[in-house]
Amino acid sequence: MPVPKRKVEATLTAAAIVAILIKASRDQYHATGKPCACPDDLIRNGRSCGARSAYSRPGGAAPICYPHDVTSAMIDAYRQRVASR
């Protein structure tokens, strides 16, 4: 018998949640039509964004790019959102 989706999401590890939060943050930034959320993203010509990324520039957008950017409070908030569905 397959496990319901809600139960599977509730048992995600912290590392899995971190990956979900990073992907969601990057996707949200890329949805604006801009390619450089994080330093390792690629510009349209195929070169690395590097210091031109939103992550590297002060002020403005602040996408989550790396696991160390995700706090335990963010992980807890994600778990609470999933549990309340």
KEPARO-918348 format. One record per residue (C-alpha): x, y, z; residue number from 1. Coordinates in nm, 2 decimals, always signed. Layout:
REM KEPARO-918348
+--------+--------+--------+-----+
:      x :      y :      z :   k :
+--------+--------+--------+-----+
:      X :      Y :      Z : NUM :
...
+--------+--------+--------+-----+
//
This chain:
REM KEPARO-918348
+--------+--------+--------+-----+
:      x :      y :      z :   k :
+--------+--------+--------+-----+
:  +0.00 :  +0.00 :  +0.00 :   1 :
:  +0.15 :  +0.34 :  -0.10 :   2 :
:  +0.23 :  +0.59 :  +0.17 :   3 :
:  +0.02 :  +0.90 :  +0.15 :   4 :
:  +0.21 :  +1.21 :  +0.02 :   5 :
:  +0.15 :  +1.40 :  +0.35 :   6 :
:  +0.32 :  +1.13 :  +0.55 :   7 :
:  +0.62 :  +1.11 :  +0.32 :   8 :
:  +0.67 :  +1.49 :  +0.33 :   9 :
:  +0.65 :  +1.49 :  +0.71 :  10 :
:  +0.93 :  +1.24 :  +0.73 :  11 :
:  +1.18 :  +1.44 :  +0.51 :  12 :
:  +1.52 :  +1.48 :  +0.65 :  13 :
:  +1.66 :  +1.83 :  +0.73 :  14 :
:  +1.89 :  +1.79 :  +0.43 :  15 :
:  +1.60 :  +1.72 :  +0.20 :  16 :
:  +1.41 :  +2.02 :  +0.33 :  17 :
:  +1.72 :  +2.24 :  +0.27 :  18 :
:  +1.74 :  +2.12 :  -0.09 :  19 :
:  +1.37 :  +2.20 :  -0.14 :  20 :
:  +1.41 :  +2.55 :  +0.01 :  21 :
:  +1.71 :  +2.63 :  -0.20 :  22 :
:  +1.54 :  +2.51 :  -0.52 :  23 :
:  +1.22 :  +2.70 :  -0.44 :  24 :
:  +1.42 :  +3.02 :  -0.37 :  25 :
:  +1.62 :  +2.99 :  -0.70 :  26 :
:  +1.30 :  +2.91 :  -0.90 :  27 :
:  +1.13 :  +3.21 :  -0.75 :  28 :
:  +1.41 :  +3.44 :  -0.85 :  29 :
:  +1.44 :  +3.29 :  -1.20 :  30 :
:  +1.07 :  +3.33 :  -1.25 :  31 :
:  +1.14 :  +3.71 :  -1.27 :  32 :
:  +1.32 :  +3.64 :  -1.59 :  33 :
:  +1.67 :  +3.71 :  -1.45 :  34 :
:  +1.93 :  +3.43 :  -1.48 :  35 :
:  +2.17 :  +3.51 :  -1.20 :  36 :
:  +2.02 :  +3.42 :  -0.86 :  37 :
:  +2.33 :  +3.25 :  -0.73 :  38 :
:  +2.70 :  +3.27 :  -0.82 :  39 :
:  +2.70 :  +2.92 :  -0.98 :  40 :
:  +2.41 :  +3.00 :  -1.21 :  41 :
:  +2.49 :  +3.06 :  -1.57 :  42 :
:  +2.44 :  +3.38 :  -1.78 :  43 :
:  +2.25 :  +3.33 :  -2.11 :  44 :
:  +2.59 :  +3.31 :  -2.29 :  45 :
:  +2.69 :  +3.01 :  -2.07 :  46 :
:  +2.93 :  +3.18 :  -1.84 :  47 :
:  +2.91 :  +3.17 :  -1.46 :  48 :
:  +2.73 :  +3.45 :  -1.29 :  49 :
:  +2.98 :  +3.48 :  -1.01 :  50 :
:  +2.99 :  +3.83 :  -0.85 :  51 :
:  +2.71 :  +3.94 :  -1.08 :  52 :
:  +2.46 :  +3.72 :  -0.90 :  53 :
:  +2.18 :  +3.86 :  -0.68 :  54 :
:  +2.33 :  +3.66 :  -0.39 :  55 :
:  +2.66 :  +3.84 :  -0.43 :  56 :
:  +2.52 :  +4.19 :  -0.45 :  57 :
:  +2.42 :  +4.37 :  -0.13 :  58 :
:  +2.05 :  +4.49 :  -0.10 :  59 :
:  +1.76 :  +4.39 :  -0.32 :  60 :
:  +1.69 :  +4.02 :  -0.38 :  61 :
:  +1.85 :  +3.77 :  -0.14 :  62 :
:  +1.80 :  +3.42 :  -0.28 :  63 :
:  +1.89 :  +3.12 :  -0.08 :  64 :
:  +2.18 :  +2.95 :  -0.26 :  65 :
:  +2.37 :  +2.73 :  -0.02 :  66 :
:  +2.28 :  +2.50 :  +0.27 :  67 :
:  +2.45 :  +2.73 :  +0.52 :  68 :
:  +2.20 :  +3.00 :  +0.42 :  69 :
:  +1.91 :  +2.78 :  +0.55 :  70 :
:  +1.84 :  +2.83 :  +0.92 :  71 :
:  +1.68 :  +2.57 :  +1.16 :  72 :
:  +1.39 :  +2.82 :  +1.19 :  73 :
:  +1.33 :  +2.79 :  +0.81 :  74 :
:  +1.33 :  +2.41 :  +0.83 :  75 :
:  +1.09 :  +2.42 :  +1.13 :  76 :
:  +0.86 :  +2.66 :  +0.94 :  77 :
:  +0.86 :  +2.43 :  +0.64 :  78 :
:  +0.77 :  +2.13 :  +0.85 :  79 :
:  +0.49 :  +2.33 :  +1.01 :  80 :
:  +0.35 :  +2.43 :  +0.67 :  81 :
:  +0.36 :  +2.07 :  +0.55 :  82 :
:  +0.20 :  +1.94 :  +0.86 :  83 :
:  -0.09 :  +2.20 :  +0.84 :  84 :
:  -0.19 :  +2.09 :  +0.49 :  85 :
+--------+--------+--------+-----+
//
